[in-house]
Amino acid sequence: MVKPLRVDDFHPLGRSRAVQPPTQRGLSRALAAGYIGVGATKFDEMVSDGRMPKPKKIDGRKVWDVRALDRFFEDLPSDGDVDHNPWDV
């Protein structure tokens, strides 16, 4: 049986402890933040401004879909990306 991720699997400063790929589809806020490598407060900011997806609701619980996190993460700019194309008017 595969062991599910726990909040303790992530270092509070964003450094992971031998992070394995997620074994569950839905992640809590803390696990979702750790999965993309940021703290919970930064993750909340990224959800608010649309850089990360909104959670799914399961009864009263909010969970983030790993696949959605991956899609949004892929859309984040890479270091050195230029936001402005000089050929655009």
C-alpha positions as CSV (number, residue, x, y, z in Angstrom):
1,M,0.0,0.0,0.0
2,V,1.3,3.5,-0.9
3,K,1.6,5.9,2.0
4,P,-0.3,9.1,1.5
5,L,1.5,12.5,1.8
6,R,1.4,14.3,5.1
7,V,2.1,17.9,6.0
8,D,5.2,16.6,7.9
9,D,6.6,15.4,4.5
10,F,7.5,19.0,3.7
11,H,10.0,21.3,5.3
12,P,8.4,24.7,6.5
13,L,10.9,26.7,4.4
14,G,9.9,25.0,1.2
15,R,12.7,22.5,1.1
16,S,11.2,19.0,0.8
17,R,12.3,15.9,2.4
18,A,12.8,13.4,-0.4
19,V,9.4,14.3,-1.9
20,Q,7.8,11.5,-3.8
21,P,5.2,12.2,-6.5
22,P,1.8,12.5,-4.9
23,T,-0.1,9.2,-4.4
24,Q,-3.4,10.8,-3.9
25,R,-5.4,13.0,-6.3
26,G,-6.7,15.6,-3.9
27,L,-4.3,17.5,-1.6
28,S,-5.1,19.7,1.4
29,R,-4.0,23.4,1.3
30,A,-0.8,22.7,3.1
31,L,0.1,19.7,0.9
32,A,-0.8,21.6,-2.3
33,A,1.5,24.5,-1.2
34,G,4.3,22.1,-0.4
35,Y,3.7,20.2,-3.7
36,I,4.5,23.4,-5.7
37,G,7.3,24.5,-3.4
38,V,5.8,27.5,-1.6
39,G,4.4,28.2,1.9
40,A,0.6,28.2,2.6
41,T,0.4,32.0,2.7
42,K,2.0,32.4,-0.7
43,F,-0.2,29.6,-2.1
44,D,-3.3,31.4,-0.8
45,E,-2.1,34.5,-2.7
46,M,-1.5,32.6,-5.8
47,V,-5.0,31.0,-5.7
48,S,-6.5,34.5,-5.1
49,D,-4.7,36.1,-8.1
50,G,-5.4,33.1,-10.4
51,R,-1.9,31.7,-10.7
52,M,-3.1,28.5,-8.9
53,P,-6.4,26.8,-9.3
54,K,-9.3,27.1,-6.9
55,P,-10.0,24.0,-4.7
56,K,-12.6,21.4,-5.2
57,K,-15.2,21.0,-2.5
58,I,-15.8,17.6,-0.8
59,D,-18.6,18.2,1.7
60,G,-17.1,21.1,3.8
61,R,-13.5,20.3,2.9
62,K,-11.4,22.0,0.2
63,V,-9.0,19.9,-1.8
64,W,-6.7,20.7,-4.7
65,D,-6.6,18.5,-7.7
66,V,-3.0,17.4,-8.4
67,R,-3.6,17.5,-12.2
68,A,-4.9,21.1,-12.0
69,L,-1.9,22.1,-9.9
70,D,0.4,20.6,-12.5
71,R,-1.4,22.5,-15.4
72,F,-1.3,25.8,-13.5
73,F,2.4,25.2,-12.5
74,E,3.3,24.6,-16.1
75,D,1.8,28.0,-17.0
76,L,4.0,29.9,-14.5
77,P,6.7,32.0,-16.1
78,S,10.2,30.5,-16.0
79,D,13.2,32.6,-14.7
80,G,14.3,34.7,-17.6
81,D,11.0,34.7,-19.5
82,V,10.1,38.0,-21.0
83,D,6.5,39.2,-20.2
84,H,6.7,41.8,-23.0
85,N,7.4,41.0,-26.6
86,P,9.3,43.9,-28.1
87,W,7.6,43.2,-31.4
88,D,4.1,43.7,-30.0
89,V,2.8,47.2,-30.4
